[in-house]
Amino acid sequence: MALVVSTPLPTGALTTPVPITPTASDTIADASFGPNGCLLRVITTGTATNVSILDPGVTPGLGNPGTVPALAAPSTGSRMLPIPRGAVNPVTGLATVTFSGALTGVTYELYRI
C-alpha cells in the first residue's frame, strides 16, 4: 500500500503531470483532496486493469461495506475517475484506491479538484 499525493490542476500555466506507478492498493490522504475531491487519470500501455474507489461507509441497516463498482481501463488507453471527498474514511483520514491484475505498463495521475 502506497500513500500518494495529488497535484493541483494547472491554472493557465503549462505543466508536466507526474505519473504514479500503482500498487494493488494505494491511499490518498484527506489533505490531498480539493474542495470537490480528486480526479484520477489512469493510463495503460499494454495491460488492462480495473480501478475501484473503496467506500468507507457501511449500509445503514446491516453494517456491511457498500458495493464497490470498478472502472475497466483497457489494455492501451486512458480513463478518468472522479474521487469524491466522501471516499475519505473519517477514522483514518484516507481514501483507498485499488487496482486489479498485473500492473505492468499502468500509471496514473492524481489531481485536486
C-alpha positions as CSV (number, residue, x, y, z in Angstrom):
1,M,0.0,0.0,0.0
2,A,1.4,3.4,-1.0
3,L,0.4,6.8,0.2
4,V,0.1,9.1,-2.9
5,V,0.0,12.8,-3.2
6,S,-2.2,14.8,-5.7
7,T,-1.1,17.6,-8.0
8,P,-3.2,20.8,-8.3
9,L,-4.9,21.3,-11.7
10,P,-3.0,23.8,-13.8
11,T,-4.4,27.3,-13.8
12,G,-3.4,28.6,-17.2
13,A,0.2,27.6,-16.9
14,L,1.8,24.7,-18.9
15,T,2.5,21.7,-16.7
16,T,4.0,18.3,-16.9
17,P,2.0,15.7,-15.0
18,V,3.8,13.4,-12.5
19,P,2.9,9.7,-13.3
20,I,2.4,7.5,-10.3
21,T,3.0,3.7,-10.5
22,P,0.2,2.0,-8.7
23,T,0.4,-0.8,-6.2
24,A,-2.6,-3.2,-5.7
25,S,-3.9,-0.7,-3.1
26,D,-3.0,3.0,-2.8
27,T,-4.2,5.5,-0.3
28,I,-4.8,9.2,-0.6
29,A,-4.7,11.5,2.5
30,D,-7.5,13.9,3.1
31,A,-5.1,16.8,2.7
32,S,-4.6,15.8,-1.0
33,F,-8.2,16.4,-1.7
34,G,-9.5,19.7,-3.2
35,P,-12.9,21.1,-2.2
36,N,-14.5,18.9,-4.9
37,G,-12.3,15.8,-4.3
38,C,-9.7,14.4,-6.7
39,L,-9.6,13.3,-10.3
40,L,-7.7,10.2,-11.1
41,R,-6.5,9.6,-14.7
42,V,-5.4,6.0,-15.4
43,I,-3.0,5.4,-18.4
44,T,-2.4,1.9,-19.7
45,T,0.2,0.7,-22.2
46,G,-0.4,-3.0,-22.8
47,T,-2.1,-4.2,-19.6
48,A,-5.8,-3.8,-18.7
49,T,-6.7,-3.1,-15.1
50,N,-9.8,-2.4,-13.1
51,V,-9.8,0.6,-10.7
52,S,-12.0,0.9,-7.7
53,I,-12.5,3.5,-5.0
54,L,-13.4,1.8,-1.7
55,D,-16.5,3.0,0.1
56,P,-15.5,3.9,3.7
57,G,-19.2,3.7,4.8
58,V,-21.5,0.9,5.6
59,T,-25.1,0.1,4.7
60,P,-27.3,1.6,7.4
61,G,-29.2,-1.5,8.4
62,L,-26.6,-4.2,8.3
63,G,-23.2,-2.5,8.9
64,N,-21.9,-4.1,5.7
65,P,-19.5,-2.3,3.3
66,G,-21.2,-0.9,0.3
67,T,-20.8,-2.5,-3.2
68,V,-17.7,-1.1,-4.9
69,P,-18.0,-0.5,-8.6
70,A,-14.9,-0.9,-10.8
71,L,-13.8,1.2,-13.8
72,A,-12.4,-1.0,-16.5
73,A,-9.3,0.5,-18.1
74,P,-8.4,-1.1,-21.5
75,S,-5.0,-2.6,-22.2
76,T,-4.0,0.5,-24.1
77,G,-5.7,3.9,-23.4
78,S,-6.7,6.2,-20.6
79,R,-9.7,6.6,-18.3
80,M,-10.7,9.3,-15.8
81,L,-12.4,8.7,-12.5
82,P,-13.6,11.3,-10.0
83,I,-13.0,10.6,-6.3
84,P,-15.4,12.4,-4.1
85,R,-14.5,13.7,-0.6
86,G,-16.9,11.1,0.7
87,A,-14.4,8.4,-0.2
88,V,-12.2,9.6,2.7
89,N,-12.6,7.3,5.8
90,P,-13.3,9.7,8.7
91,V,-11.5,7.4,11.1
92,T,-8.2,7.1,9.2
93,G,-8.4,10.3,7.1
94,L,-7.5,8.2,4.0
95,A,-9.3,7.2,0.8
96,T,-8.3,3.9,-0.8
97,V,-7.9,3.1,-4.5
98,T,-7.4,-0.5,-5.7
99,F,-6.1,-1.8,-8.9
100,S,-6.6,-5.4,-10.2
101,G,-4.4,-7.6,-12.3
102,A,-0.8,-7.3,-13.5
103,L,0.1,-3.6,-13.3
104,T,2.9,-3.6,-15.8
105,G,2.6,-0.6,-18.0
106,V,-0.1,1.0,-15.8
107,T,0.4,4.5,-14.4
108,Y,-1.9,7.2,-13.1
109,E,-2.1,10.9,-12.4
110,L,-4.0,12.4,-9.4
111,Y,-5.3,15.9,-9.4
112,R,-7.0,18.0,-6.7
113,I,-10.3,19.5,-7.9
